[in-house]
Amino acid sequence: MHRWDLAITVARAPGRLDVMGGIADYSGSLVLQMPLAEACHAAVQRRSHSGVLADGAKKSCLEPMLRIVSLSADEHRSHCFEAPMEDLFPSGKPLPNDQAMSYFKKSSDSHWAAYVAGCLLVMAHEEGMQHGGSTLGLESISILVHSDVPE
């Protein structure tokens, strides 16, 4: 899944105990919450698919793909999700939210991947608005996820 000769970004997000307020903290409301020892970990790697031929010309080696593997999968969901980046970034632009929701509802055993892939789409929308374009759709992305946060 990952290539050890390329950079891998690893992140940890702690779970939280929500006593009062729910997600109202995003709008500035007062809440009573506490971070937990349980957390979600993710290892992310971006990979370009351009190769160089003997004459120096570049070529595309493989179709860019999004691969998400969950080490926390159970009997109700698959442990692996794969999608061509062209499905998520048609013509190089991230899918609009309503189309992304429909895309991830196709299969009930892999709809969990929407939580991970949705983050990529939101980042691409924001990057595109701020920086004039996103390169996410031109690269493969592999993401390994493990969580012990209770659902």
DSSP file with accessible surface (Angstrom, degrees, kcal/mol):
  #  RESIDUE AA STRUCTURE BP1 BP2  ACC     N-H-->O    O-->H-N    N-H-->O    O-->H-N    TCO  KAPPA ALPHA  PHI   PSI    X-CA   Y-CA   Z-CA
    1    1 A M              0   0   88      0, 0.0     2,-0.3     0, 0.0    66,-0.1   0.000 360.0 360.0 360.0 -51.3    0.0    0.0    0.0
    2    2 A H        -     0   0   25     42,-0.0     2,-0.5     6,-0.0     6,-0.1  -0.775 360.0-134.6-103.2 150.8    2.7    2.5    1.0
    3    3 A R    >   -     0   0  108     -2,-0.3     3,-1.4     4,-0.1     0, 0.0  -0.923   9.0-150.7-101.5 126.8    6.1    2.9   -0.7
    4    4 A W  T 3  S+     0   0  214     -2,-0.5    -1,-0.1     1,-0.3     4,-0.1   0.637  92.1  64.2 -76.0 -11.2    8.9    3.2    1.9
    5    5 A D  T 3  S+     0   0  110      2,-0.1     2,-0.3    -3,-0.0    -1,-0.3   0.503  96.8  69.2 -89.4  -1.5   11.0    5.3   -0.3
    6    6 A L  S <  S-     0   0   59     -3,-1.4    41,-0.1     1,-0.1     2,-0.0  -0.818  96.8 -88.2-114.4 157.1    8.5    8.1   -0.4
    7    7 A A        -     0   0   86     -2,-0.3     2,-0.4    39,-0.1    39,-0.3  -0.309  37.8-162.3 -63.5 141.0    7.4   10.5    2.4
    8    8 A I        -     0   0   49     37,-0.1     2,-0.5    -4,-0.1    37,-0.2  -0.995   6.6-149.9-125.4 130.6    4.6    9.3    4.7
    9    9 A T  E     -A   44   0A 100     35,-2.9    35,-3.2    -2,-0.4     2,-0.4  -0.895  13.6-166.6-101.5 127.8    2.7   11.7    6.9
   10   10 A V  E     +A   43   0A 102     -2,-0.5     2,-0.3    33,-0.2    33,-0.2  -0.946   9.0 176.9-117.1 135.4    1.3   10.3   10.2
   11   11 A A  E     -A   42   0A  59     31,-2.5    31,-2.3    -2,-0.4     2,-0.4  -0.954  16.7-153.1-137.1 155.5   -1.2   12.0   12.3
   12   12 A R  E     -A   41   0A 129     -2,-0.3    29,-0.2    29,-0.2    -2,-0.0  -0.997   6.3-172.0-130.1 132.0   -3.2   11.3   15.5
   13   13 A A  E     -A   40   0A  57     27,-2.8    27,-2.7    -2,-0.4     2,-0.1  -0.979  21.4-136.5-124.4 116.4   -6.5   12.8   16.5
   14   14 A P  E     -A   39   0A  67      0, 0.0    25,-0.3     0, 0.0    23,-0.1  -0.376  17.2-120.4 -71.1 148.7   -7.8   12.0   20.0
   15   15 A G  E     -     0   0A   8     23,-3.0    21,-2.8    21,-0.2     2,-0.4  -0.281  30.2-140.4 -71.3 171.3  -11.4   11.0   20.6
   16   16 A R  E     -A   35   0A  91     19,-0.3     2,-0.6    -2,-0.1    23,-0.0  -0.999   9.4-131.0-141.3 144.5  -13.4   13.3   22.9
   17   17 A L  E     -A   34   0A  92     17,-3.5    17,-1.8    -2,-0.4     2,-0.8  -0.819  23.9-155.3 -90.0 122.1  -16.0   12.8   25.6
   18   18 A D  E     +A   33   0A  69     -2,-0.6    15,-0.2    15,-0.2     3,-0.1  -0.868  26.7 160.9-106.3 102.2  -18.9   15.0   24.9
   19   19 A V  E    S-     0   0A  95     13,-2.2     2,-0.3    -2,-0.8    -1,-0.2   0.848  71.0  -1.0 -87.4 -37.9  -20.8   15.8   28.1
   20   20 A M  E    S+A   32   0A 111     12,-1.6    12,-2.5     2,-0.1    -1,-0.3  -0.984 116.1  32.7-155.1 135.7  -22.7   18.9   26.8
   21   21 A G    >   -     0   0   33     -2,-0.3     3,-2.4    10,-0.2     4,-0.1   0.157  68.0-151.7 111.4 -21.6  -22.8   21.0   23.6
   22   22 A G  G >  S-     0   0   25      1,-0.3     3,-0.6    10,-0.2    -2,-0.1  -0.213  73.0 -22.4  56.1-135.3  -22.3   18.4   20.9
   23   23 A I  G >  S+     0   0  122      1,-0.2     3,-1.7     2,-0.1    -1,-0.3   0.241 106.1 110.8 -93.0  16.5  -20.7   20.0   17.8
   24   24 A A  G X > +     0   0   32     -3,-2.4     5,-1.8     1,-0.3     3,-1.7   0.704  58.5  79.2 -65.4 -16.7  -21.9   23.4   18.9
   25   25 A D  G X 5S+     0   0   49     -3,-0.6     3,-1.4     1,-0.3    -1,-0.3   0.798  81.3  67.1 -62.6 -23.6  -18.2   24.4   19.6
   26   26 A Y  G < 5S+     0   0  173     -3,-1.7    -1,-0.3     1,-0.3    -2,-0.2   0.741 103.0  45.4 -68.4 -20.0  -17.8   24.9   15.8
   27   27 A S  G < 5S-     0   0   95     -3,-1.7    -1,-0.3    -4,-0.3    -2,-0.2   0.248 127.1 -97.0-106.0  11.0  -20.1   27.8   16.0
   28   28 A G  T < 5S+     0   0   69     -3,-1.4    -3,-0.2     1,-0.2    -2,-0.1   0.503  75.5 143.1  92.8   4.2  -18.5   29.4   19.1
   29   29 A S      < -     0   0   61     -5,-1.8     2,-0.3     1,-0.1    -1,-0.2  -0.307  57.4 -99.0 -74.5 161.4  -20.9   28.0   21.7
   30   30 A L        +     0   0  159      2,-0.0     2,-0.3    -2,-0.0    -1,-0.1  -0.615  48.3 175.3 -79.8 138.6  -19.8   26.8   25.1
   31   31 A V        -     0   0   45     -2,-0.3     2,-0.5    -6,-0.1   -10,-0.2  -0.916  31.7-134.5-138.5 164.4  -19.3   23.1   25.5
   32   32 A L  E     +A   20   0A  98    -12,-2.5   -13,-2.2    -2,-0.3   -12,-1.6  -0.930  46.0 145.6-123.6 102.4  -18.1   20.6   28.1
   33   33 A Q  E     -A   18   0A  48     -2,-0.5   -15,-0.2   -15,-0.2    -2,-0.1  -0.937  30.2-160.1-137.3 161.1  -15.8   18.1   26.5
   34   34 A M  E     -A   17   0A 119    -17,-1.8   -17,-3.5    -2,-0.3     2,-0.1  -0.997  24.6-119.3-143.7 130.8  -12.7   16.1   27.4
   35   35 A P  E     -A   16   0A  91      0, 0.0   -19,-0.3     0, 0.0     2,-0.2  -0.438  31.7-141.0 -67.8 148.2  -10.1   14.5   25.1
   36   36 A L  E     -     0   0A  50    -21,-2.8   -21,-0.2     2,-0.3   113,-0.0  -0.686  18.9-122.5-105.4 162.9   -9.7   10.7   25.5
   37   37 A A  E    S+     0   0A  85     -2,-0.2    -1,-0.1   -23,-0.1   112,-0.1   0.834  92.8  88.6 -70.5 -31.4   -6.7    8.5   25.4
   38   38 A E  E     +     0   0A  76    110,-0.1   -23,-3.0   -24,-0.1    -2,-0.3  -0.391  63.1 169.8 -66.6 146.3   -8.4    6.6   22.5
   39   39 A A  E     -A   14   0A   1    -25,-0.3   109,-2.0    -2,-0.1     2,-0.5  -0.946  37.4-115.0-152.1 169.0   -7.5    8.1   19.2
   40   40 A C  E     -AB  13 147A  44    -27,-2.7   -27,-2.8    -2,-0.3     2,-0.4  -0.943  29.9-163.1-109.5 131.8   -7.6    7.7   15.4
   41   41 A H  E     -AB  12 146A  74    105,-3.5   105,-2.5    -2,-0.5     2,-0.4  -0.930   6.0-173.3-114.9 143.0   -4.3    7.4   13.6
   42   42 A A  E     -AB  11 145A  27    -31,-2.3   -31,-2.5    -2,-0.4     2,-0.5  -0.999  13.4-162.7-138.0 137.3   -3.7    7.9    9.9
   43   43 A A  E     -AB  10 144A  17    101,-2.5   101,-2.5    -2,-0.4     2,-0.4  -0.989  19.9-171.5-117.0 122.2   -0.7    7.4    7.6
   44   44 A V  E     -AB   9 143A  44    -35,-3.2   -35,-2.9    -2,-0.5     2,-0.4  -0.939  10.3-179.2-122.7 136.4   -1.0    9.3    4.3
   45   45 A Q  E     - B   0 142A   2     97,-2.4    97,-2.5    -2,-0.4     2,-0.4  -0.994  11.3-157.3-137.2 128.7    1.2    9.1    1.2
   46   46 A R  E     - B   0 141A 109     -2,-0.4     2,-0.4   -39,-0.3    95,-0.2  -0.843  15.1-173.3-100.1 142.6    0.8   11.0   -2.0
   47   47 A R  E     - B   0 140A  37     93,-2.7    93,-2.9    -2,-0.4     2,-0.2  -0.976  17.5-140.2-144.4 124.8    2.4    9.6   -5.1
   48   48 A S  E     - B   0 139A  70     -2,-0.4    91,-0.1    91,-0.2    90,-0.0  -0.491   7.5-152.2 -76.2 150.6    2.8   11.0   -8.6
   49   49 A H        +     0   0   18     89,-0.6    12,-3.1    -2,-0.2    13,-0.5   0.131  54.9 116.1-113.0  21.3    2.3    8.6  -11.5
   50   50 A S  E     -E   60   0B  61     10,-0.2     2,-0.3    11,-0.1    10,-0.2  -0.730  42.9-171.0 -89.8 139.2    4.5   10.2  -14.1
   51   51 A G  E     -E   59   0B  14      8,-3.2     8,-1.9    -2,-0.4     2,-0.5  -0.764  20.3-122.5-118.2 169.5    7.5    8.2  -15.3
   52   52 A V  E     -E   58   0B 104     -2,-0.3     6,-0.2     6,-0.2     5,-0.1  -0.964  22.0-145.5-118.6 125.4   10.4    9.1  -17.5
   53   53 A L    >   -     0   0   72      4,-3.3     3,-2.2    -2,-0.5     6,-0.0  -0.321  34.4 -97.1 -79.7 169.8   11.1    7.2  -20.6
   54   54 A A  T 3  S+     0   0  118      1,-0.3    -1,-0.1     2,-0.1    -2,-0.0   0.834 125.5  54.0 -57.4 -33.9   14.6    6.5  -22.0
   55   55 A D  T 3  S-     0   0  129      2,-0.1    -1,-0.3     1,-0.1     3,-0.1   0.403 122.4-105.8 -84.1   5.6   14.4    9.4  -24.3
   56   56 A G  S <  S+     0   0   50     -3,-2.2     2,-0.1     1,-0.3    -2,-0.1   0.354  76.7 135.4  91.2  -8.3   13.5   11.8  -21.4
   57   57 A A        -     0   0   43     -5,-0.1    -4,-3.3     1,-0.1    -1,-0.3  -0.487  53.2-124.6 -74.2 145.6    9.8   12.1  -22.3
   58   58 A K  E     +E   52   0B 157     -6,-0.2     2,-0.3    -2,-0.1    -6,-0.2  -0.625  30.9 178.4 -88.8 148.5    7.3   11.8  -19.5
   59   59 A K  E     -E   51   0B 101     -8,-1.9    -8,-3.2    -2,-0.3     2,-0.5  -0.972  34.7-104.8-142.3 160.5    4.5    9.3  -19.5
   60   60 A S  E     -E   50   0B  87     -2,-0.3   -10,-0.2   -10,-0.2     3,-0.1  -0.753  29.7-172.8 -86.6 125.3    1.7    8.2  -17.2
   61   61 A C        +     0   0   61    -12,-3.1     2,-0.3    -2,-0.5    -1,-0.2   0.887  63.4   0.7 -86.2 -44.0    2.5    4.9  -15.6
   62   62 A L  S    S-     0   0  109    -13,-0.5    -1,-0.3     3,-0.0   -13,-0.1  -0.958  80.7 -91.1-143.4 159.8   -0.7    4.1  -13.8
   63   63 A E        -     0   0  113     -2,-0.3     2,-0.1    -3,-0.1    75,-0.0  -0.571  52.0-109.2 -72.3 129.4   -4.2    5.5  -13.2
   64   64 A P        -     0   0   30      0, 0.0    21,-2.4     0, 0.0    22,-0.5  -0.395  46.7-174.8 -61.1 133.3   -4.2    7.7  -10.1
   65   65 A M  E     -C   84   0A  26     19,-0.3    76,-2.4    20,-0.1     2,-0.5  -0.931  28.5-135.4-130.7 153.5   -6.2    6.0   -7.3
   66   66 A L  E     -Cd  83 141A   0     17,-3.1    17,-2.0    -2,-0.3     2,-0.5  -0.959  27.1-175.1-104.2 124.1   -7.4    6.7   -3.8
   67   67 A R  E     -Cd  82 142A  63     74,-2.8    76,-2.9    -2,-0.5     2,-0.5  -0.988   5.1-179.7-123.4 123.3   -6.7    3.7   -1.6
   68   68 A I  E     -Cd  81 143A   0     13,-2.8    13,-2.7    -2,-0.5     2,-0.5  -0.990   3.1-173.3-123.4 126.2   -8.0    3.7    2.0
   69   69 A V  E     -Cd  80 144A  26     74,-2.7    76,-3.1    -2,-0.5     2,-0.5  -0.979   7.5-158.4-120.2 129.7   -7.4    0.8    4.3
   70   70 A S  E >   - d   0 145A  11      9,-2.9     3,-0.8    -2,-0.5    76,-0.2  -0.929  12.7-167.6-108.5 123.9   -8.9    0.6    7.8
   71   71 A L  T 3  S+     0   0  111     74,-3.1    75,-0.2    -2,-0.5    -1,-0.1   0.505  90.4  63.5 -80.4  -4.3   -7.3   -1.7   10.4
   72   72 A S  T 3  S+     0   0   31     73,-0.5    -1,-0.2     7,-0.1    74,-0.1   0.220  74.4 133.3-103.0  12.3  -10.5   -1.1   12.4
   73   73 A A    <   -     0   0   32     -3,-0.8     2,-0.2     6,-0.1     6,-0.1  -0.220  32.1-174.1 -64.7 154.3  -12.9   -2.8    9.9
   74   74 A D    >   -     0   0   66      3,-0.3     3,-1.5     4,-0.1    -1,-0.1  -0.661  46.5 -72.6-134.1-168.2  -15.4   -5.3   11.2
   75   75 A E  T 3  S+     0   0  160      1,-0.3     3,-0.1    -2,-0.2    -2,-0.1   0.657 125.6  58.2 -68.6 -11.6  -18.0   -7.7    9.7
   76   76 A H  T 3  S+     0   0  140      1,-0.1     2,-0.3     2,-0.0    -1,-0.3   0.505 111.6  32.3 -95.9  -6.0  -20.3   -4.8    8.7
   77   77 A R  S <  S-     0   0   53     -3,-1.5    -3,-0.3    33,-0.1    33,-0.2  -0.997  82.7-107.1-150.7 150.5  -17.8   -3.0    6.5
   78   78 A S        -     0   0   31     31,-2.4    -4,-0.1    -2,-0.3    34,-0.1  -0.334  20.5-135.6 -72.3 158.1  -14.9   -3.8    4.2
   79   79 A H  S    S+     0   0  118     -6,-0.1    -9,-2.9     1,-0.1     2,-0.4   0.605  85.0  51.9 -89.4 -11.1  -11.4   -3.0    5.3
   80   80 A C  E     -C   69   0A  44    -11,-0.2     2,-0.4    -9,-0.0   -11,-0.2  -0.980  56.1-174.8-133.7 139.8  -10.4   -1.5    2.0
   81   81 A F  E     +C   68   0A  18    -13,-2.7   -13,-2.8    -2,-0.4     2,-0.4  -0.999   8.9 178.8-129.0 131.9  -11.8    1.2   -0.3
   82   82 A E  E     +C   67   0A 104     -2,-0.4   -15,-0.2   -15,-0.2    -2,-0.0  -0.998   5.2 165.1-133.1 140.5  -10.4    2.0   -3.7
   83   83 A A  E     -C   66   0A   1    -17,-2.0   -17,-3.1    -2,-0.4     2,-0.1  -0.983  40.6-108.0-149.9 140.8  -11.6    4.6   -6.3
   84   84 A P  E >>  -C   65   0A  30      0, 0.0     3,-1.3     0, 0.0     4,-1.0  -0.470  28.4-129.5 -63.5 138.4  -10.0    6.1   -9.4
   85   85 A M  H 3> S+     0   0    1    -21,-2.4     4,-2.8     1,-0.3     3,-0.3   0.824 107.8  67.3 -61.0 -26.9   -9.1    9.7   -8.6
   86   86 A E  H 34 S+     0   0  103    -22,-0.5    -1,-0.3     1,-0.2     7,-0.1   0.837  96.0  55.3 -63.2 -30.3  -11.0   10.6  -11.8
   87   87 A D  H <4 S+     0   0   68     -3,-1.3    -1,-0.2     1,-0.2    -2,-0.2   0.872 117.7  34.0 -66.7 -37.8  -14.2    9.6  -10.1
   88   88 A L  H  < S+     0   0    2     -4,-1.0     7,-2.4    -3,-0.3    -2,-0.2   0.709 130.9  33.4 -89.9 -24.4  -13.5   12.0   -7.2
   89   89 A F  S >< S-     0   0    3     -4,-2.8     3,-2.2     5,-0.2    -1,-0.2  -0.544  78.1-171.8-129.9  63.0  -11.8   14.7   -9.3
   90   90 A P  G >  S-     0   0   46      0, 0.0     3,-2.0     0, 0.0    -3,-0.1  -0.382  80.3   0.0 -61.3 133.7  -13.5   14.6  -12.7
   91   91 A S  G 3  S-     0   0  111      1,-0.3    -5,-0.1    46,-0.1    46,-0.0   0.780 133.4 -64.0  56.1  26.8  -11.7   16.9  -15.1
   92   92 A G  G <  S+     0   0   34     -3,-2.2    42,-0.3     1,-0.2    45,-0.3   0.479 112.2 112.4  81.9   2.4   -9.3   17.7  -12.3
   93   93 A K  S <  S-     0   0  149     -3,-2.0    -1,-0.2    -7,-0.1    32,-0.1  -0.885  73.0-107.4-111.7 140.0  -11.9   19.4  -10.1
   94   94 A P        -     0   0   22      0, 0.0    -5,-0.2     0, 0.0     3,-0.1  -0.310  42.4 -99.0 -64.2 143.0  -13.2   17.9   -6.8
   95   95 A L        -     0   0   10     -7,-2.4    30,-0.1     1,-0.1    -7,-0.0  -0.324  41.0-107.5 -55.6 140.3  -16.7   16.5   -6.8
   96   96 A P     >  -     0   0   55      0, 0.0     4,-2.4     0, 0.0     3,-0.3  -0.342  35.7-105.5 -63.5 155.5  -19.3   18.8   -5.4
   97   97 A N  H  > S+     0   0  104      1,-0.2     4,-2.5     2,-0.2     5,-0.2   0.869 118.0  51.5 -55.1 -44.5  -20.6   17.7   -2.0
   98   98 A D  H  > S+     0   0  107      1,-0.2     4,-1.8     2,-0.2    -1,-0.2   0.910 112.4  46.3 -64.9 -37.4  -24.0   16.4   -3.2
   99   99 A Q  H  > S+     0   0   99     -3,-0.3     4,-2.3     2,-0.2    -1,-0.2   0.878 111.2  52.5 -70.8 -36.7  -22.3   14.2   -5.9
  100  100 A A  H  X S+     0   0   11     -4,-2.4     4,-2.3     2,-0.2    -2,-0.2   0.917 107.2  52.5 -64.5 -41.3  -19.7   13.0   -3.4
  101  101 A M  H  X S+     0   0  113     -4,-2.5     4,-1.1    -5,-0.2    -2,-0.2   0.934 111.2  46.5 -60.4 -44.5  -22.5   12.0   -1.0
  102  102 A S  H  < S+     0   0   82     -4,-1.8     3,-0.4     1,-0.2     4,-0.4   0.906 110.0  54.7 -63.4 -41.1  -24.2   10.0   -3.7
  103  103 A Y  H >< S+     0   0   39     -4,-2.3     3,-1.0     1,-0.2     4,-0.2   0.919 110.6  44.2 -59.5 -45.3  -20.9    8.4   -4.7
  104  104 A F  H 3< S+     0   0   10     -4,-2.3     3,-0.5     1,-0.2    -1,-0.2   0.635 104.1  63.9 -81.3 -10.8  -20.2    7.1   -1.3
  105  105 A K  T 3< S+     0   0  152     -4,-1.1    -1,-0.2    -3,-0.4    -2,-0.2   0.516  78.0  90.3 -86.1  -3.2  -23.8    5.8   -0.7
  106  106 A K  S <  S+     0   0  158     -3,-1.0     2,-0.5    -4,-0.4    -1,-0.2   0.848  94.0  31.9 -60.0 -37.7  -23.4    3.3   -3.5
  107  107 A S    >>  -     0   0   42     -3,-0.5     3,-1.1    -4,-0.2     4,-0.5  -0.976  64.3-157.3-129.9 121.9  -22.1    0.6   -1.2
  108  108 A S  T 34 S+     0   0   96     -2,-0.5     3,-0.3     1,-0.2     4,-0.2   0.770  93.5  57.9 -70.1 -23.6  -23.1    0.2    2.4
  109  109 A D  T 34 S+     0   0   69      1,-0.2   -31,-2.4   -32,-0.1    -1,-0.2   0.623 115.9  34.0 -83.8  -8.3  -19.9   -1.8    3.3
  110  110 A S  T X4 S+     0   0   17     -3,-1.1     3,-1.7   -33,-0.2     4,-0.3   0.308  81.4 104.1-125.7  12.6  -17.6    1.0    2.2
  111  111 A H  T ><  +     0   0   96     -4,-0.5     3,-1.8    -3,-0.3     4,-0.4   0.763  69.4  75.0 -66.7 -18.8  -19.6    4.2    3.0
  112  112 A W  T >> S+     0   0   22      1,-0.3     3,-1.5    -4,-0.2     4,-0.6   0.821  81.9  69.8 -58.4 -29.0  -17.2    4.6    6.0
  113  113 A A  H X> S+     0   0    0     -3,-1.7     4,-3.1     1,-0.3     3,-0.5   0.723  80.3  75.7 -65.2 -18.8  -14.6    5.8    3.5
  114  114 A A  H <> S+     0   0   34     -3,-1.8     4,-2.2    -4,-0.3    -1,-0.3   0.842  88.3  59.0 -61.7 -32.2  -16.6    8.9    2.9
  115  115 A Y  H <> S+     0   0  188     -3,-1.5     4,-0.6    -4,-0.4    -1,-0.2   0.876 115.5  34.3 -63.8 -36.2  -15.3   10.3    6.3
  116  116 A V  H XX S+     0   0   32     -4,-0.6     4,-1.1    -3,-0.5     3,-0.7   0.938 122.6  42.7 -83.4 -53.1  -11.8   10.0    5.0
  117  117 A A  H 3X S+     0   0    1     -4,-3.1     4,-2.1     1,-0.2    -3,-0.2   0.850 106.5  64.1 -65.0 -32.2  -12.2   10.8    1.4
  118  118 A G  H 3X S+     0   0   24     -4,-2.2     4,-2.5    -5,-0.4    -1,-0.2   0.865  97.6  56.3 -59.2 -35.4  -14.5   13.7    2.2
  119  119 A C  H <X S+     0   0   76     -3,-0.7     4,-2.7    -4,-0.6    -1,-0.2   0.909 106.2  50.2 -62.5 -41.4  -11.7   15.4    4.0
  120  120 A L  H  X S+     0   0   16     -4,-1.1     4,-2.5     2,-0.2    -2,-0.2   0.916 110.8  49.1 -62.5 -42.6   -9.6   15.2    0.8
  121  121 A L  H  X S+     0   0    4     -4,-2.1     4,-2.5     2,-0.2    -2,-0.2   0.921 111.7  48.1 -65.1 -42.1  -12.5   16.7   -1.2
  122  122 A V  H  X S+     0   0   66     -4,-2.5     4,-2.7     2,-0.2     5,-0.2   0.940 112.3  49.2 -63.7 -44.9  -13.0   19.6    1.3
  123  123 A M  H  X S+     0   0  100     -4,-2.7     4,-3.1     1,-0.2     5,-0.2   0.909 111.5  49.9 -61.1 -39.2   -9.2   20.3    1.3
  124  124 A A  H  X S+     0   0    1     -4,-2.5     4,-2.5     2,-0.2    -1,-0.2   0.906 110.3  49.7 -66.9 -40.4   -9.2   20.3   -2.5
  125  125 A H  H  X S+     0   0   59     -4,-2.5     4,-1.9     2,-0.2    -2,-0.2   0.945 115.7  43.2 -60.7 -45.9  -12.2   22.7   -2.6
  126  126 A E  H  X S+     0   0  102     -4,-2.7     4,-2.0     2,-0.2     5,-0.2   0.910 114.3  49.3 -69.0 -41.2  -10.5   25.0   -0.1
  127  127 A E  H  X S+     0   0   57     -4,-3.1     4,-3.3    -5,-0.2     6,-0.6   0.921 110.8  51.4 -63.2 -41.3   -7.1   24.8   -1.8
  128  128 A G  H  X S+     0   0   26     -4,-2.5     4,-1.2    -5,-0.2    -1,-0.2   0.886 110.7  47.9 -63.2 -37.9   -8.7   25.5   -5.2
  129  129 A M  H  < S+     0   0  149     -4,-1.9    -1,-0.2    -5,-0.2    -2,-0.2   0.863 122.4  34.1 -71.8 -33.1  -10.4   28.6   -3.8
  130  130 A Q  H  < S+     0   0  139     -4,-2.0    -2,-0.2    -5,-0.2    -1,-0.2   0.795 130.4  27.9 -92.0 -32.5   -7.3   30.0   -2.2
  131  131 A H  H  < S-     0   0  138     -4,-3.3    -3,-0.2    -5,-0.2    -2,-0.2   0.301 103.5-108.8-119.7   7.8   -4.5   28.9   -4.5
  132  132 A G  S  < S+     0   0   75     -4,-1.2     2,-0.2    -5,-0.3    -4,-0.2   0.607  86.4   9.9  80.6  11.0   -6.1   28.6   -7.9
  133  133 A G        -     0   0   39     -6,-0.6     2,-0.4    -9,-0.1   -40,-0.1  -0.669  64.3-121.8 155.6 151.3   -6.2   24.9   -8.3
  134  134 A S        -     0   0   24    -42,-0.3     3,-0.2    -2,-0.2   -10,-0.1  -0.896   4.4-165.1-114.8 142.9   -5.6   21.5   -6.7
  135  135 A T    >   +     0   0   67     -2,-0.4     3,-1.7     1,-0.1     4,-0.3   0.384  67.1 100.4-101.4   2.5   -3.2   18.8   -7.7
  136  136 A L  G >  S+     0   0    7      1,-0.3     3,-1.3     2,-0.2    -1,-0.1   0.875  76.9  56.5 -58.2 -39.0   -4.8   16.1   -5.6
  137  137 A G  G 3  S+     0   0   13    -45,-0.3    -1,-0.3     1,-0.2   -48,-0.1   0.631 101.4  58.4 -70.1 -10.7   -6.6   14.6   -8.5
  138  138 A L  G <  S+     0   0  116     -3,-1.7   -89,-0.6   -46,-0.1     2,-0.3   0.461 103.0  59.1 -97.0  -2.4   -3.4   14.0  -10.5
  139  139 A E  E <  S-B   48   0A  40     -3,-1.3     2,-0.3    -4,-0.3   -91,-0.2  -0.863  81.3-115.2-124.4 157.1   -1.7   11.8   -7.8
  140  140 A S  E     -B   47   0A   0    -93,-2.9   -93,-2.7    -2,-0.3     2,-0.4  -0.674  29.5-159.2 -84.6 148.1   -2.5    8.6   -6.1
  141  141 A I  E     -Bd  46  66A   1    -76,-2.4   -74,-2.8    -2,-0.3     2,-0.5  -0.998   6.5-166.2-131.5 128.3   -3.1    8.8   -2.4
  142  142 A S  E     -Bd  45  67A   1    -97,-2.5   -97,-2.4    -2,-0.4     2,-0.4  -0.964   8.4-174.9-112.9 131.9   -2.8    5.9    0.0
  143  143 A I  E     -Bd  44  68A   7    -76,-2.9   -74,-2.7    -2,-0.5     2,-0.5  -0.993  10.8-165.1-131.6 124.9   -4.3    6.2    3.5
  144  144 A L  E     -Bd  43  69A  54   -101,-2.5  -101,-2.5    -2,-0.4     2,-0.4  -0.945  16.9-170.6-107.1 125.1   -4.0    3.7    6.3
  145  145 A V  E     +Bd  42  70A  17    -76,-3.1   -74,-3.1    -2,-0.5   -73,-0.5  -0.958  13.9 173.5-122.8 136.0   -6.4    4.4    9.2
  146  146 A H  E     +B   41   0A  78   -105,-2.5  -105,-3.5    -2,-0.4     2,-0.4  -0.989   7.6 176.0-138.2 133.7   -6.7    2.8   12.7
  147  147 A S  E     +B   40   0A  36     -2,-0.4  -107,-0.2  -107,-0.3  -109,-0.0  -0.999  25.6 177.8-138.5 137.0   -9.0    3.9   15.4
  148  148 A D        +     0   0   87   -109,-2.0  -108,-0.1    -2,-0.4  -110,-0.1   0.115  49.0 124.8-116.3  18.3   -9.8    2.7   18.9
  149  149 A V        -     0   0   42   -110,-0.3    -2,-0.1  -111,-0.1  -110,-0.0  -0.630  69.3-114.1 -74.6 127.6  -12.3    5.6   19.5
  150  150 A P              0   0   93      0, 0.0    -1,-0.1     0, 0.0    -2,-0.1  -0.342 360.0 360.0 -63.3 143.8  -15.7    4.1   20.5
  151  151 A E              0   0  192     -3,-0.0     0, 0.0    -2,-0.0     0, 0.0  -0.598 360.0 360.0 -90.7 360.0  -18.4    4.7   17.9
